[in-house]
Amino acid sequence: MTTEGLKQRLFAEIDRRLLEFQGVLRDVVAIPTDNPPGDTSACVAYLARYLKSKGLPADVYEPQPTVQSLVSYMEGRQAGRNLVLNGHLDQFPAGDPEAWSFDPYSGECRDGRILGRGVGDMKAGSVASLLSLVLLHELDVPIRGQLTLTLVGDEETGGAWGSEWLLEHVPMTRGDACLNSEPTGMDQVLIGHKGKYTLRIGTRHGGGLAAVPVEDDAIARAMAVTEALMGLKGWRLETPPDVADAVARGRERAVRGGELTGRELWVADSTTVNVGVIQGGVQSNTIPTACRMEIDLRTPVGVSTQDLQEKVEEVLAGTGLDRGEIDVEWVVCLESAYAAPDEEIVQAVAANARRITGREIEANVSYGSTDTRFWWRRGIPAAIYGTDLENIAVPDEQIRESEFGQVLKVHAATCVDYLC
């Protein structure tokens, strides 16, 4: 059978069983996987049972207690390439349930939408990856090589115990290409994104009584460091030529789609700084002896980890403080990364998305962050395609039912193109 014939069989099966497949997604949404605490064990157990019921392997890995990831695969009739499907199972916390107009863990279907925390980011995509494997297995699609599924934990907190751990310890998860199903909006394939860094910075002082105040106690030193690091906002280096157009399109699309206003446009391709945590002092009548901060830095494509670390040291030196009394810990170091726009996996996803959605599909670089970077950093081409981004990280997260079916078709068809 031709690849076109195989795709038509898959599309017909998806249309026939879409309500069944939505039921799997609803079940997964109903299992809380908020991170923190990042416990994916119940969700992995459900999905492992589902895979085994279909005659597929379900290998569970737990490098940290309750932070579980799931790997499954099907082997082809002939030798060939290995395509890895990747998605994460952990999600942003639901927060105050009173802020929601529905139960955040209901998985309810209402007015053509599927509702619940994590449904967009990214359980719809992860379930689409899962079902792509299941469908190719059930329909006995004659792939060459191997189709590998990786559904992971820990993505929302950096990925060290999820995708990165699998790539280091489970060779089959590296593959020859990766297809990730993070939410993208239905009219673009993402081929790269900014770097993501977390710094823990501590400042110290000898302390004393507030009756004899000083100008440079630990908190004052922390404020000086904060002010210096805030100067990194907007910092950028030259964008690599082969991805410059994709970066520019991603920047403009963020404005067209309402994700960024004109005043925020610099965020798309420049460094951002967010001081998320400041903790210092003990009581008002003593001079603070210690202050601790956690700072988020996002860097554009073209800025390496070494570039950033050298720049941070430069601005710290500019404070005039004793560097020996400033502790800097680089907790998360995820360098910006991308795939070339002409990679086969990118072109296949774009062509299938164009056909199935009827939309023009752009290949863009995002200002967000995904686990796909772990494949890109190893020189493995990867593409991202998923549902729209509606109320992600805020109450009333939801997706359209139709988008779930379309994303599933795009991913299943891309598997056929790449492996058949």
C-alpha positions in Angstrom: 0.0 0.0 0.0 1.2 3.5 -0.8 1.9 6.0 2.0 -1.2 7.9 0.8 -3.2 4.7 1.3 -1.8 4.2 4.7 -2.6 7.8 5.7 -6.2 7.4 4.5 -6.6 4.2 6.6 -5.3 6.1 9.7 -7.6 9.1 9.1 -10.6 6.9 8.7 -9.8 5.1 11.9 -9.3 8.4 13.8 -12.6 9.7 12.6 -14.4 6.5 13.5 -12.9 6.3 17.0 -12.5 9.9 17.9 -15.0 9.8 20.8 -13.1 6.7 22.2 -9.8 8.6 21.9 -11.2 11.7 23.6 -12.2 9.4 26.5 -8.5 8.4 26.9 -7.6 12.1 27.0 -10.4 12.9 29.5 -9.1 10.1 31.8 -5.6 11.5 31.6 -6.8 15.0 32.4 -8.6 13.6 35.5 -5.3 12.4 37.0 -3.6 15.4 38.7 0.0 15.7 37.8 0.7 19.2 39.1 4.3 20.2 39.3 5.2 20.9 42.1 5.1 18.3 43.5 5.6 16.6 40.0 4.2 13.2 40.9 3.4 11.4 37.5 3.2 7.9 38.9 -0.6 7.5 38.8 -0.8 8.9 35.2 2.1 6.6 34.1 0.3 3.6 35.7 -2.9 4.4 33.7 -1.0 4.8 30.4 1.1 1.7 31.0 -2.0 -0.4 31.5 -3.5 1.1 28.3 -0.4 0.3 26.2 -0.2 -3.2 27.6 -3.8 -3.8 26.8 -2.9 -3.0 23.2 0.0 -5.4 23.1 2.7 -2.8 23.4 5.6 -2.6 25.8 5.4 -0.1 28.7 8.8 0.5 30.3 8.6 2.8 33.4 11.6 4.8 34.7 11.8 6.6 38.0 15.1 8.4 38.5 13.5 10.4 41.4 10.7 9.2 43.7 7.3 9.6 42.0 8.9 11.4 39.0 8.1 8.7 36.4 8.5 8.5 32.7 7.1 6.0 30.2 8.7 4.5 27.1 7.0 2.3 24.5 7.9 1.3 21.0 7.0 -0.7 17.9 9.6 -2.3 15.6 9.3 -2.4 11.8 9.6 -5.3 9.4 12.8 -3.9 8.0 15.7 -2.0 9.4 15.4 1.8 9.2 15.3 5.0 11.2 14.0 5.6 14.7 11.4 8.4 15.1 10.9 9.5 18.7 7.5 10.9 19.8 7.9 13.1 22.9 5.5 14.7 25.3 5.4 15.5 29.0 2.8 14.5 31.6 3.5 17.0 34.4 1.6 20.3 34.4 1.3 23.7 36.0 -0.6 23.6 39.3 -4.3 24.2 39.1 -4.2 26.8 41.9 -7.4 27.9 43.6 -10.3 25.8 42.3 -12.7 28.7 43.1 -11.0 30.6 40.3 -12.2 28.0 37.8 -15.6 27.9 36.2 -15.4 24.1 36.1 -13.5 21.3 38.0 -9.9 21.6 36.8 -9.6 17.8 36.9 -12.9 17.0 35.2 -11.8 16.4 31.6 -15.3 17.6 30.8 -16.4 18.0 27.2 -18.6 21.1 26.8 -19.6 23.1 23.7 -17.0 21.4 21.5 -14.2 21.9 24.0 -12.3 19.6 26.3 -11.7 21.3 29.7 -9.1 20.9 32.5 -5.7 21.7 33.8 -3.0 20.4 31.6 -5.3 19.6 28.6 -3.5 22.1 26.4 0.0 22.0 28.1 0.2 19.3 27.1 -1.9 16.2 27.7 -3.8 16.5 24.4 -0.5 16.4 22.6 1.0 13.6 24.7 -2.2 11.5 24.2 -2.0 12.2 20.5 1.6 10.9 20.5 0.5 7.8 22.4 -2.4 7.1 20.1 -0.2 7.6 17.0 1.9 4.6 18.2 -1.2 2.6 19.1 -2.8 3.2 15.7 0.2 2.3 13.7 0.6 -0.9 15.8 -3.1 -1.8 15.6 -3.3 -1.2 11.8 0.0 -3.1 11.3 1.5 -0.2 9.4 4.6 -1.6 7.7 7.2 0.9 9.1 10.9 0.5 8.6 13.0 1.0 11.7 11.3 1.9 15.0 8.7 4.3 16.4 9.5 5.2 20.0 7.2 6.9 22.5 8.5 8.9 25.4 6.0 10.4 27.9 7.9 12.1 30.7 7.8 13.9 34.0 9.8 16.9 35.2 9.4 19.1 32.1 8.0 22.0 34.0 11.0 22.0 36.3 13.7 21.7 33.7 13.6 18.1 32.4 16.7 16.8 34.1 14.8 13.8 35.5 12.6 13.3 32.5 13.6 13.7 28.9 17.3 14.5 29.6 17.6 11.5 31.9 16.1 9.2 29.3 18.4 10.4 26.6 21.4 9.7 28.8 20.3 6.3 30.0 17.9 4.8 27.4 19.6 4.8 24.0 16.5 4.1 22.0 15.0 7.4 23.1 17.6 9.4 21.1 16.4 8.3 17.7 17.1 9.9 14.3 14.5 12.6 14.7 12.0 13.7 17.3 8.4 14.9 17.0 7.1 16.8 20.0 3.4 17.7 20.6 3.6 20.8 22.8 0.9 23.4 22.1 2.0 25.6 19.2 -1.1 27.0 17.7 -2.4 25.1 14.7 -0.7 27.3 12.1 2.9 26.9 12.9 5.6 24.3 13.4 8.2 25.3 16.0 11.8 24.5 15.2 13.6 26.3 18.0 13.3 28.3 21.2 15.1 30.5 23.7 17.5 29.3 26.4 16.2 28.9 29.9 18.4 29.4 33.0 17.7 29.5 36.8 20.2 31.1 39.1 20.3 30.9 42.8 22.2 33.9 44.2 23.1 34.4 47.9 24.6 37.4 49.5 26.2 37.5 53.0 27.1 40.1 55.7 28.5 39.9 59.2 25.3 41.3 60.7 24.7 43.4 63.8 22.1 45.5 65.6 19.7 47.7 63.7 20.5 50.5 66.1 23.8 50.8 64.2 22.7 50.3 60.6 25.0 49.7 57.7 24.6 50.6 54.0 25.6 47.2 52.5 23.9 44.5 54.6 23.0 41.2 52.8 19.7 42.5 51.5 21.2 45.7 50.2 23.8 43.7 48.4 21.1 41.5 46.9 19.3 44.6 45.7 22.6 45.8 44.0 23.0 42.4 42.3 19.3 42.5 41.2 19.7 45.9 39.7 22.8 44.8 37.8 21.2 41.6 36.4 18.1 43.6 35.4 20.5 45.4 33.0 20.6 42.2 31.0 17.0 42.8 29.8 17.1 43.1 26.0 20.6 41.8 25.7 21.2 39.8 22.5 23.9 38.6 20.1 23.7 38.0 16.4 21.1 35.5 15.4 22.5 32.5 13.3 21.7 33.2 9.6 20.0 29.9 8.9 17.3 30.5 11.5 17.1 34.3 11.4 13.9 34.3 9.3 12.2 31.8 11.7 13.1 34.0 14.7 11.6 37.1 12.9 8.4 35.2 12.0 8.0 34.0 15.6 8.5 37.5 16.9 5.8 38.9 14.5 3.4 36.0 15.1 3.5 36.5 18.8 2.1 40.0 18.3 -0.5 38.9 15.7 -1.7 36.2 17.9 -2.0 38.5 20.9 0.6 36.7 23.0 2.8 39.8 23.1 1.9 43.5 22.8 4.0 45.9 20.8 5.7 47.0 24.0 6.7 43.4 24.8 8.0 42.6 21.3 11.6 42.6 22.5 10.9 39.5 24.6 10.7 37.3 21.5 14.4 37.6 20.5 16.2 39.2 23.5 17.1 38.3 27.0 14.5 38.5 29.8 15.1 38.6 33.5 12.6 37.7 36.3 13.5 37.8 40.0 11.0 35.2 41.2 12.1 34.7 44.8 13.8 36.9 47.5 14.2 35.7 51.0 16.4 37.5 53.5 16.7 38.7 57.1 15.3 37.3 60.3 13.7 40.3 62.2 13.5 44.0 61.8 15.8 44.9 64.6 18.8 43.0 63.3 21.0 43.6 60.3 20.4 40.9 57.7 23.2 38.4 57.5 22.0 36.5 54.4 19.7 37.0 51.4 18.8 34.4 48.8 17.3 35.0 45.4 16.1 32.8 42.5 16.3 34.4 39.1 14.9 33.2 35.7 16.9 34.2 32.6 15.7 33.5 29.0 18.2 34.0 26.3 17.6 34.3 22.5 19.0 31.9 19.8 22.6 32.9 19.3 23.5 33.3 23.0 25.4 30.3 24.4 25.7 29.2 28.0 29.3 30.4 28.1 28.2 33.8 26.6 25.6 34.2 29.3 27.8 33.1 32.2 30.6 35.5 31.1 28.0 38.4 30.8 26.7 37.6 34.3 30.2 37.8 35.8 30.7 41.0 34.0 27.7 42.7 35.5 28.4 41.3 39.0 31.9 42.8 38.7 30.3 46.1 37.9 28.4 46.2 41.2 31.7 46.9 43.1 30.8 44.2 45.6 33.2 41.6 46.9 32.6 38.7 44.6 33.7 36.4 47.4 30.5 37.3 49.3 28.2 36.6 46.3 27.3 32.9 45.9 26.0 32.0 42.4 24.6 28.6 41.6 23.5 27.8 38.0 20.6 25.4 38.8 19.2 25.1 35.3 21.2 25.6 32.2 19.2 24.9 29.1 20.8 26.6 26.1 18.8 28.0 23.2 18.6 25.4 20.4 16.9 24.9 17.0 16.6 22.7 13.9 17.2 23.8 10.4 13.9 24.8 8.6 14.7 22.4 5.8 15.0 19.3 8.0 12.9 16.3 6.7 10.9 16.0 9.9 10.1 19.8 9.8 8.9 19.6 6.2 6.8 16.5 6.8 5.0 18.0 9.8 4.3 21.3 8.0 3.0 19.5 4.9 0.7 17.3 6.9 -0.6 20.2 9.0 -1.2 22.3 5.9 -3.2 19.4 4.4 -5.2 18.6 7.5 -6.0 22.0 8.8 -6.2 23.9 5.5 -4.0 26.7 6.9 -0.8 28.1 5.9 1.9 26.7 8.1 5.0 28.7 9.2 8.2 27.3 10.7 9.0 29.6 13.6 11.2 30.0 16.7 9.4 30.4 20.0 10.1 32.5 23.0 8.9 29.6 25.2 10.7 26.4 26.3 10.2 22.7 25.7 12.0 19.4 26.2 12.7 19.3 22.5 15.9 21.2 23.2 17.5 18.0 24.5 17.3 16.5 21.0 18.4 19.6 19.3 21.4 20.0 21.5 22.5 16.5 20.5 22.2 17.4 16.8 19.0 15.4 16.4 16.4 17.2 14.2 13.1 17.8 15.9 9.9 19.6 15.3 7.0 20.7 17.5 3.3 20.7 16.6 0.3 20.8 18.8 -3.0 22.5 19.7 -3.7 26.1 20.4 -2.6 27.8 23.6 -5.8 28.8 25.5 -5.6 29.6 29.2 -2.4 27.7 29.7 -1.1 28.3 33.3 -4.2 30.2 34.3 -7.8 29.0 35.2 -10.2 27.5 32.7 -7.5 25.8 30.5 -9.2 24.1 27.5 -8.8 23.0 23.9 -11.2 22.5 21.0 -12.2 18.9 20.4 -11.6 19.3 16.6 -7.9 20.4 17.3 -7.2 17.2 19.2 -8.3 15.1 16.2 -6.4 17.2 13.8 -3.2 17.1 15.8 -3.5 13.3 16.1 -3.9 13.0 12.3 -0.8 15.3 11.7 1.3 13.2 14.0 0.2 9.8 12.7 0.6 10.9 9.1 4.1 12.3 9.9 5.1 8.9 11.4 4.0 7.3 8.1 6.0 9.8 6.0 9.2 9.3 8.1 9.1 5.6 8.6 7.4 4.2 5.5 
